[in-house]
Amino acid sequence: LAAIDSAMETINTAWTAASEEMYKATQEQQGAEGAAQPNAEGGGADDVTDVDFEEVKEDK
């Protein structure tokens, strides 16, 4: 049982280090994409119109 606990501790330590590296890489990637796309947060130059419509069915 002690060997299993020791192995689990080793695995958890390795997983913690790996997950920190993955998190940092994701944050850096998102930061680079955000810098490349300044209008990504909204307020862009798109001309968007919100409209309502009614479907008219023709009887034949």
C-alpha positions as CSV (number, residue, x, y, z in Angstrom):
1,L,0.0,0.0,0.0
2,A,2.9,2.3,0.7
3,A,4.3,1.7,-2.7
4,I,1.0,2.7,-4.3
5,D,0.8,5.9,-2.2
6,S,4.4,6.8,-3.2
7,A,3.7,6.1,-6.9
8,M,0.5,8.2,-6.7
9,E,2.4,11.1,-5.2
10,T,5.0,10.9,-8.0
11,I,2.2,10.9,-10.6
12,N,0.4,13.8,-9.0
13,T,3.6,15.8,-8.8
14,A,4.3,15.2,-12.5
15,W,0.7,16.0,-13.4
16,T,0.8,19.2,-11.5
17,A,3.9,20.4,-13.4
18,A,2.5,19.3,-16.7
19,S,-0.8,21.0,-16.2
20,E,0.9,24.2,-15.2
21,E,2.9,24.2,-18.4
22,M,-0.2,23.5,-20.5
23,Y,-2.1,26.4,-18.7
24,K,0.8,28.8,-19.3
25,A,1.0,27.8,-23.0
26,T,-2.7,28.3,-23.4
27,Q,-2.6,31.7,-21.8
28,E,0.3,32.8,-24.0
29,Q,-1.5,31.6,-27.1
30,Q,-4.7,33.4,-26.2
31,G,-2.7,36.5,-25.4
32,A,-1.0,36.4,-28.9
33,E,-4.4,35.9,-30.6
34,G,-5.9,38.8,-28.6
35,A,-3.1,41.1,-29.7
36,A,-3.6,40.1,-33.3
37,Q,-7.3,40.7,-33.2
38,P,-8.0,44.0,-31.5
39,N,-11.8,43.9,-32.4
40,A,-12.3,40.4,-31.0
41,E,-14.1,41.6,-27.9
42,G,-16.9,43.3,-29.9
43,G,-17.4,46.8,-31.1
44,G,-16.1,45.8,-34.5
45,A,-16.8,47.5,-37.8
46,D,-19.5,45.0,-38.8
47,D,-22.9,46.6,-39.8
48,V,-25.4,44.3,-38.1
49,T,-29.1,44.9,-38.1
50,D,-31.6,43.1,-35.9
51,V,-34.9,42.5,-37.7
52,D,-38.2,40.7,-37.2
53,F,-39.9,38.9,-40.0
54,E,-43.2,37.2,-40.6
55,E,-43.6,34.1,-42.9
56,V,-46.5,34.4,-45.3
57,K,-47.9,31.2,-46.5
58,E,-49.8,31.3,-49.8
59,D,-52.9,29.1,-50.1
60,K,-53.2,27.5,-53.6
